[in-house]
């Protein structure tokens, strides 16, 4: 629409229309004020929710970052550096790291940070030979709402199940990951894991899974697939 000229502003029609508008606003002033107030409250409420979510996310991230820093801290014996977190013994470090991840998992269960902490605790349990506890933690994350961490938990859980001789259960989990890969667990990664599970019981099928991967352009995938392929019994 073209800008109004001085002549337009002086026209009777324009003045009349403006007059009607001013009159209408004056008569309905209370309604406009009320509706504007409601809209303002809604905007403030939304802003408050967004701020709260961001602040809570920051709290979760800081708690997780603290736990990760502890897991990366060195064991320095009797050497103490005030500028660097370190532990006198591996046992002291493990206790502190486990407590930090447990705190995140307990306080922020169901969040991405909580799931990551749960996975780290499961790995620590598995390394300590507590496969039962590790399985419980992996199961918990696998059934959660975060698809990425759930896929990581399923991959790890499949490896534990395979080690326990529960090949069918491990196979089912891995086939599901192949059908629905994620950023954390690629189709190729799940395929390699499945081939390892089937290597003893179904070597022919494992070979069929690996042969296409050997031709992959990604060096790491091809190398791992070829290494596993060579270890299989000769094809009949």
SERO-4910 file (N, C-alpha, C, O; in steps of 0.05 Angstrom, whole numbers):
BEGIN
 pado doro    nc1    nc2    nc3   cac1   cac2   cac3    cc1    cc2    cc3    oc1    oc2    oc3
  Unk    A     17    -24      0      0      0      0     18     25      0     38     26     15
  Unk    A     11     46    -17     27     70    -18     24     86      8      3     84     21
  Unk    A     45    101     14     44    117     38     24    139     35     19    149     13
  Unk    A     11    147     58     -9    169     57      4    196     52     26    201     62
  Unk    A     -9    212     36      1    239     30    -13    259     49    -32    252     62
  Unk    A     -3    284     50    -15    304     66    -44    308     57    -62    313     74
  Unk    A    -49    306     31    -76    310     21    -95    289     31   -118    294     39
  Unk    A    -84    264     32   -101    242     43   -108    247     72   -130    242     81
  Unk    A    -88    257     87    -92    262    115   -114    283    120   -127    283    141
  Unk    A   -116    302    101   -135    323    105   -163    316     95   -182    331     99
  Unk    A   -165    293     81   -191    287     69   -211    281     91   -205    270    112
  Unk    A   -236    287     85   -257    283    105   -261    253    111   -266    246    134
  Unk    A   -258    237     90   -262    208     94   -242    196    114   -249    180    131
  Unk    A   -217    205    110   -196    194    127   -200    203    156   -197    187    175
  Unk    A   -207    229    159   -212    240    186   -235    225    199   -234    219    223
  Unk    A   -255    220    183   -279    206    194   -272    178    203   -281    169    224
  Unk    A   -256    164    187   -249    136    194   -232    136    219   -236    119    237
  Unk    A   -213    155    221   -196    156    245   -213    162    269   -209    151    291
  Unk    A   -232    180    265   -250    187    287   -266    163    297   -269    159    321
  Unk    A   -275    147    278   -290    122    286   -272    103    302   -281     91    321
  Unk    A   -247    101    293   -229     83    306   -222     92    335   -223     76    353
  Unk    A   -217    117    338   -211    129    364   -235    125    382   -232    118    406
  Unk    A   -259    130    371   -283    127    387   -287     99    396   -294     94    419
  Unk    A   -282     79    378   -286     51    384   -266     43    407   -273     29    426
  Unk    A   -241     51    404   -221     44    424   -228     56    451   -223     44    471
  Unk    A   -239     80    451   -246     93    476   -268     78    490   -268     74    514
  Unk    A   -288     69    474   -311     55    485   -304     27    496   -316     17    514
  Unk    A   -284     15    483   -277    -12    490   -249    -14    504   -236    -34    503
  Unk    A   -242      8    516   -215     10    528   -211    -12    549   -190    -24    550
  Unk    A   -231    -16    566   -228    -36    587   -223    -64    576   -207    -80    587
  Unk    A   -238    -70    554   -235    -97    542   -206   -100    531   -194   -121    535
  Unk    A   -197    -80    517   -170    -81    506   -149    -84    527   -130   -100    525
  Unk    A   -152    -69    549   -133    -70    571   -133    -98    583   -112   -109    589
  Unk    A   -157   -109    586   -160   -136    598   -147   -157    581   -132   -174    591
  Unk    A   -153   -157    555   -142   -176    536   -111   -173    534    -97   -193    532
  Unk    A   -102   -148    534    -73   -143    532    -59   -154    557    -37   -165    556
  Unk    A    -73   -151    580    -61   -161    605    -59   -191    605    -39   -203    613
  Unk    A    -81   -204    595    -81   -233    593    -58   -243    575    -44   -262    581
  Unk    A    -55   -229    552    -34   -237    533     -6   -233    546     12   -249    542
  Unk    A     -3   -211    561     22   -206    574     29   -227    594     52   -236    596
  Unk    A      9   -235    610     13   -256    629     21   -282    616     39   -296    626
  Unk    A      8   -288    593     15   -313    578     44   -312    568     58   -332    570
  Unk    A     52   -289    558     79   -286    548     99   -289    571    120   -303    568
  Unk    A     94   -277    593    111   -278    617    113   -307    626    134   -317    634
  Unk    A     90   -321    626     89   -349    635    107   -367    617    122   -383    627
  Unk    A    104   -363    591    120   -379    572    150   -373    576    166   -391    576
  Unk    A    156   -347    579    184   -339    583    195   -352    608    218   -360    609
  Unk    A    178   -352    629    186   -364    654    192   -394    652    211   -404    663
  Unk    A    175   -408    637    179   -437    633    204   -442    617    220   -460    624
  Unk    A    209   -426    596    233   -430    580    258   -424    596    278   -438    594
  Unk    A    256   -403    613    279   -397    630    285   -419    650    308   -427    654
  Unk    A    263   -430    661    266   -451    681    278   -476    668    296   -488    680
  Unk    A    269   -482    644    280   -506    630    309   -502    624    325   -521    627
  Unk    A    316   -478    615    344   -473    608    362   -474    633    384   -485    632
  Unk    A    351   -463    655    367   -463    679    370   -491    690    391   -498    700
  Unk    A    349   -507    689    350   -535    698    370   -551    681    385   -567    691
  Unk    A    369   -546    654    387   -560    636    416   -552    643    434   -570    643
  Unk    A    421   -527    650    448   -518    657    457   -532    683    480   -540    685
  Unk    A    438   -536    702    445   -550    727    453   -579    721    472   -589    732
  Unk    A    436   -592    704    442   -620    697    469   -623    683    485   -641    689
  Unk    A    474   -605    664    498   -606    649    523   -602    666    544   -615    662
  Unk    A    521   -583    685    543   -578    702    549   -601    721    572   -608    726
  Unk    A    528   -614    731    531   -637    748    545   -660    733    562   -674    743
  Unk    A    536   -664    708    548   -685    691    577   -679    684    594   -696    685
  Unk    A    582   -653    678    609   -645    671    628   -650    695    651   -658    691
  Unk    A    618   -645    719    634   -650    743    641   -679    745    664   -686    751
  Unk    A    622   -697    740    627   -725    742    647   -734    721    665   -751    726
  Unk    A    644   -723    697    663   -731    675    691   -721    682    711   -735    677
  Unk    A    693   -697    693    720   -687    700    733   -705    721    757   -709    720
  Unk    A    717   -715    740    728   -733    760    738   -759    747    758   -770    755
  Unk    A    722   -769    728    730   -794    715    756   -791    698    770   -810    694
  Unk    A    761   -766    690    786   -760    675    809   -752    692    832   -750    683
  Unk    A    804   -748    718    825   -739    736    846   -761    741    839   -785    740
  Unk    A    871   -753    744    892   -773    748    894   -784    776    884   -772    795
  Unk    A    906   -807    779    913   -818    805    942   -811    810    960   -822    797
  Unk    A    947   -793    828    974   -782    831    989   -791    857   1009   -779    864
  Unk    A    979   -811    870    992   -821    894    992   -800    916    971   -789    922
  Unk    A   1015   -795    927   1017   -775    948   1022   -747    938   1023   -728    954
  Unk    A   1024   -744    911   1029   -718    900   1003   -702    900    982   -713    890
  Unk    A   1003   -678    910    979   -662    911    983   -636    897   1001   -620    903
  Unk    A    966   -631    876    967   -606    861    941   -592    866    920   -601    856
  Unk    A    941   -570    881    916   -555    887    901   -546    862    877   -542    863
  Unk    A    915   -542    840    903   -532    815    890   -555    799    877   -550    779
  Unk    A    894   -580    807    884   -602    792    873   -624    810    885   -632    830
  Unk    A    849   -633    803    836   -654    819    851   -680    814    856   -688    791
  Unk    A    859   -693    835    873   -719    832    866   -736    856    856   -726    877
  Unk    A    872   -762    854    865   -780    875    889   -796    884    907   -802    868
  Unk    A    891   -802    910    914   -817    921    915   -846    912    937   -857    909
  Unk    A    891   -858    907    890   -886    899    868   -890    878    849   -874    877
  Unk    A    870   -912    862    848   -918    843    821   -923    857    800   -916    847
  Unk    A    823   -934    882    798   -940    897    784   -914    905    760   -912    904
  Unk    A    800   -894    912    789   -868    920    776   -854    896    755   -842    898
  Unk    A    789   -857    873    778   -845    849    752   -859    841    732   -846    834
  Unk    A    752   -885    841    727   -900    834    704   -893    852    681   -890    842
  Unk    A    709   -890    877    688   -883    896    677   -856    890    652   -852    890
  Unk    A    694   -836    885    685   -809    879    670   -807    853    650   -794    851
  Unk    A    680   -821    833    668   -820    806    640   -834    807    621   -824    797
  Unk    A    639   -857    821    614   -871    823    593   -853    838    570   -852    830
  Unk    A    602   -840    859    583   -823    874    573   -800    857    550   -793    858
  Unk    A    591   -788    841    584   -766    824    564   -774    803    544   -760    798
  Unk    A    568   -797    789    550   -806    769    523   -816    781    502   -812    770
  Unk    A    525   -827    805    501   -836    819    483   -812    826    459   -813    824
  Unk    A    496   -790    834    482   -766    841    467   -755    816    444   -747    818
  Unk    A    480   -755    793    467   -745    768    444   -764    760    422   -755    754
  Unk    A    449   -790    762    429   -810    754    404   -808    772    381   -812    763
  Unk    A    409   -804    798    387   -803    817    371   -777    815    347   -777    815
  Unk    A    385   -755    814    372   -728    813    358   -722    787    338   -709    786
  Unk    A    370   -732    765    360   -725    738    352   -749    722    356   -749    697
  Unk    A    341   -769    735    332   -793    721    312   -786    699    294   -770    704
  Unk    A    315   -798    676    297   -793    654    306   -772    635    296   -771    612
  Unk    A    326   -756    643    338   -736    625    361   -749    610    370   -770    617
  Unk    A    371   -735    590    394   -744    574    418   -747    592    433   -766    590
  Unk    A    422   -727    610    444   -728    629    442   -752    648    462   -765    654
  Unk    A    418   -757    657    413   -779    675    419   -806    662    430   -824    674
  Unk    A    410   -808    636    415   -833    621    445   -837    617    455   -860    619
  Unk    A    459   -816    610    488   -818    606    502   -828    631    519   -845    631
  Unk    A    494   -816    654    506   -824    679    500   -853    685    517   -868    696
  Unk    A    475   -862    679    467   -890    684    484   -909    667    492   -930    677
  Unk    A    490   -901    642    507   -917    625    535   -919    636    547   -941    636
  Unk    A    546   -897    646    573   -897    657    574   -916    682    594   -930    686
  Unk    A    553   -915    698    552   -932    722    550   -961    713    562   -979    726
  Unk    A    535   -967    692    533   -994    682    560  -1004    672    567  -1028    677
  Unk    A    575   -987    658    601   -995    648    620  -1001    672    635  -1021    672
  Unk    A    619   -984    693    635   -989    717    627  -1016    730    645  -1030    739
  Unk    A    601  -1022    730    592  -1047    742    603  -1071    726    613  -1090    736
  Unk    A    601  -1068    699    610  -1089    681    640  -1094    685    650  -1117    686
  Unk    A    656  -1072    687    685  -1075    690    692  -1087    717    713  -1100    720
  Unk    A    674  -1084    737    679  -1095    763    668  -1124    765    669  -1136    786
  Unk    A    657  -1134    743    647  -1161    743    619  -1163    753    608  -1186    757
  Unk    A    606  -1141    758    578  -1141    768    559  -1139    744    545  -1119    740
  Unk    A    559  -1160    728    543  -1160    703    513  -1158    708    498  -1147    692
  Unk    A    504  -1169    731    476  -1167    738    467  -1138    742    446  -1130    732
  Unk    A    483  -1123    757    477  -1095    762    479  -1079    736    463  -1062    730
  Unk    A    499  -1086    720    503  -1072    694    479  -1077    676    469  -1058    664
  Unk    A    469  -1101    675    446  -1108    658    421  -1092    667    406  -1082    650
  Unk    A    417  -1089    693    394  -1074    703    395  -1045    694    375  -1033    686
  Unk    A    419  -1034    696    422  -1006    688    418  -1002    658    405   -983    649
  Unk    A    430  -1020    642    427  -1019    613    397  -1023    605    387  -1009    588
  Unk    A    384  -1041    619    355  -1045    614    339  -1019    619    321  -1012    603
  Unk    A    346  -1006    640    332   -981    648    335   -960    626    315   -947    619
  Unk    A    359   -956    617    363   -936    596    351   -945    569    341   -928    554
  Unk    A    354   -971    563    343   -981    538    313   -977    536    303   -973    513
  Unk    A    299   -977    558    270   -973    558    262   -944    561    238   -938    564
  Unk    A    281   -925    562    275   -897    567    268   -883    541    265   -895    520
  Unk    A    263   -857    544    254   -841    521    276   -829    504    270   -819    482
  Unk    A    301   -829    513    322   -818    497    332   -840    477    346   -859    485
  Unk    A    325   -836    452    331   -857    431    361   -862    428    369   -885    425
  Unk    A    377   -841    430    406   -844    425    419   -860    447    433   -880    442
  Unk    A    414   -853    472    426   -868    494    413   -896    497    426   -914    506
  Unk    A    388   -898    490    375   -924    490    389   -943    471    392   -967    478
  Unk    A    397   -933    448    411   -950    429    438   -959    440    446   -982    436
  Unk    A    452   -941    453    478   -948    466    474   -970    487    489   -989    489
  Unk    A    453   -967    503    447   -986    524    440  -1013    512    449  -1034    522
  Unk    A    425  -1014    490    418  -1039    477    442  -1053    466    444  -1078    468
  Unk    A    460  -1038    454    485  -1050    443    501  -1063    465    511  -1085    462
  Unk    A    505  -1049    487    520  -1059    509    506  -1083    522    518  -1103    530
  Unk    A    480  -1081    525    464  -1103    536    466  -1128    519    467  -1150    530
  Unk    A    466  -1125    493    468  -1148    475    494  -1162    479    495  -1187    478
  Unk    A    515  -1147    484    541  -1160    488    542  -1176    514    554  -1197    515
  Unk    A    529  -1165    535    527  -1180    560    510  -1205    557    518  -1227    566
  Unk    A    488  -1203    543    470  -1226    538    485  -1248    523    482  -1271    528
  Unk    A    500  -1239    502    515  -1259    486    536  -1273    503    540  -1297    501
  Unk    A    549  -1258    521    569  -1270    539    557  -1290    558    569  -1309    567
  Unk    A    531  -1285    565    517  -1303    583    504  -1327    569    491  -1343    581
  Unk    A    508  -1328    542    497  -1350    527    469  -1345    517    456  -1363    506
  Unk    A    458  -1321    522    431  -1315    514    432  -1303    486    425  -1279    482
  Unk    A    440  -1319    467    445  -1310    440    420  -1299    426    421  -1279    412
  Unk    A    398  -1313    430    373  -1304    417    364  -1276    426    356  -1260    409
  Unk    A    367  -1271    451    359  -1244    462    378  -1223    451    370  -1201    443
  Unk    A    404  -1229    450    424  -1211    440    419  -1205    410    421  -1182    401
  Unk    A    413  -1226    396    407  -1224    367    383  -1206    362    384  -1189    344
  Unk    A    362  -1209    378    338  -1193    374    344  -1163    378    335  -1146    363
  Unk    A    360  -1157    399    367  -1129    404    383  -1117    381    378  -1095    372
  Unk    A    402  -1132    371    420  -1122    350    405  -1119    323    410  -1100    308
  Unk    A    387  -1138    317    372  -1135    293    354  -1111    294    349  -1097    273
  Unk    A    344  -1105    317    328  -1080    321    344  -1055    316    335  -1036    304
  Unk    A    369  -1055    325    387  -1032    320    394  -1030    291    397  -1008    281
  Unk    A    397  -1052    277    403  -1052    248    379  -1039    233    383  -1024    214
  Unk    A    355  -1047    241    331  -1036    228    327  -1006    235    316   -991    219
  Unk    A    336   -998    258    331   -970    267    357   -959    279    358   -957    304
  Unk    A    377   -953    263    402   -942    274    399   -914    284    379   -901    279
  Unk    A    418   -905    299    418   -877    311    445   -865    306    463   -877    295
  Unk    A    448   -840    314    473   -827    312    494   -840    330    518   -841    323
  Unk    A    486   -850    352    504   -863    371    511   -892    362    534   -900    366
  Unk    A    493   -906    350    498   -933    341    489   -935    312    466   -936    305
  Unk    A    509   -937    294    503   -938    265    494   -966    257    497   -985    272
  Unk    A    484   -968    234    475   -994    223    499  -1013    221    498  -1036    227
  Unk    A    522  -1002    212    546  -1018    208    557  -1028    235    565  -1051    237
  Unk    A    556  -1011    255    565  -1019    282    548  -1042    293    558  -1061    304
  Unk    A    522  -1039    290    504  -1060    299    507  -1086    283    505  -1108    294
  Unk    A    513  -1083    257    517  -1107    240    543  -1122    249    543  -1146    250
  Unk    A    564  -1107    254    589  -1119    264    584  -1134    290    594  -1156    294
  Unk    A    569  -1121    308    563  -1134    334    547  -1160    330    552  -1180    344
  Unk    A    528  -1159    312    511  -1183    307    529  -1205    295    525  -1228    302
  Unk    A    547  -1198    277    564  -1218    265    582  -1231    286    587  -1255    285
  Unk    A    590  -1216    306    606  -1227    327    590  -1247    344    600  -1268    352
  Unk    A    565  -1240    348    547  -1258    364    542  -1284    349    540  -1305    361
  Unk    A    539  -1282    322    532  -1305    306    557  -1321    296    554  -1342    285
  Unk    A    581  -1310    302    605  -1323    291    607  -1352    298    616  -1368    281
  Unk    A    600  -1360    322    603  -1388    330    579  -1405    322    582  -1428    312
  Unk    A    555  -1395    327    531  -1411    322    522  -1410    293    511  -1430    283
  Unk    A    525  -1388    279    516  -1385    252    537  -1371    235    533  -1349    225
  Unk    A    560  -1385    231    582  -1372    216    575  -1364    188    585  -1344    178
  Unk    A    558  -1380    174    551  -1373    147    536  -1347    146    540  -1330    128
  Unk    A    517  -1343    165    502  -1318    165    520  -1295    173    517  -1272    162
  Unk    A    538  -1300    192    557  -1279    199    574  -1270    176    579  -1246    172
  Unk    A    582  -1289    159    598  -1283    135    582  -1265    116    593  -1246    105
  Unk    A    556  -1271    112    539  -1255     95    536  -1227    105    534  -1208     89
  Unk    A    536  -1223    131    534  -1197    143    560  -1181    139    560  -1157    135
  Unk    A    583  -1195    140    609  -1181    140    619  -1175    112    631  -1154    108
  Unk    A    613  -1192     93    624  -1188     66    617  -1160     53    635  -1148     42
  Unk    A    592  -1151     56    587  -1124     45    602  -1102     60    609  -1081     48
  Unk    A    607  -1106     86    621  -1086    102    650  -1083     94    662  -1062     96
  Unk    A    662  -1106     85    690  -1105     77    693  -1085     53    714  -1073     50
  Unk    A    673  -1083     37    674  -1065     14    667  -1036     20    667  -1019      3
  Unk    A    660  -1031     45    653  -1004     53    677   -985     50    700   -993     53
  Unk    A    671   -960     43    693   -941     38    704   -931     65    726   -919     65
  Unk    A    690   -935     86    700   -926    112    720   -946    123    714   -969    127
  Unk    A    744   -936    127    767   -954    133    763   -970    158    768   -994    159
  Unk    A    753   -957    180    750   -971    205    730   -994    203    735  -1016    213
  Unk    A    708   -989    189    687  -1009    185    699  -1033    169    695  -1056    177
  Unk    A    712  -1026    147    723  -1047    130    744  -1064    145    744  -1089    142
  Unk    A    761  -1051    159    783  -1065    174    771  -1084    195    780  -1107    197
  Unk    A    752  -1074    210    740  -1091    231    725  -1114    219    726  -1136    230
  Unk    A    711  -1109    198    695  -1130    184    714  -1152    173    709  -1176    175
  Unk    A    736  -1143    161    755  -1162    149    769  -1178    171    773  -1202    167
  Unk    A    776  -1166    193    788  -1180    215    770  -1202    226    779  -1224    231
  Unk    A    745  -1195    229    726  -1215    239    720  -1237    218    716  -1260    225
  Unk    A    719  -1229    193    714  -1248    171    736  -1269    170    730  -1293    166
  Unk    A    761  -1261    173    783  -1280    173    782  -1300    195    791  -1322    192
  Unk    A    770  -1292    218    769  -1310    241    747  -1331    239    746  -1349    255
  Unk    A    729  -1327    219    707  -1346    216    717  -1373    204    737  -1373    189
  Unk    A    702  -1394    209    709  -1420    196    707  -1418    166    690  -1402    157
  Unk    A    722  -1432    151    720  -1431    121    692  -1437    112    679  -1455    123
  Unk    A    683  -1424     91    657  -1429     80    656  -1456     67    675  -1464     53
  Unk    A    634  -1471     71    632  -1497     59    620  -1496     31    617  -1516     18
***
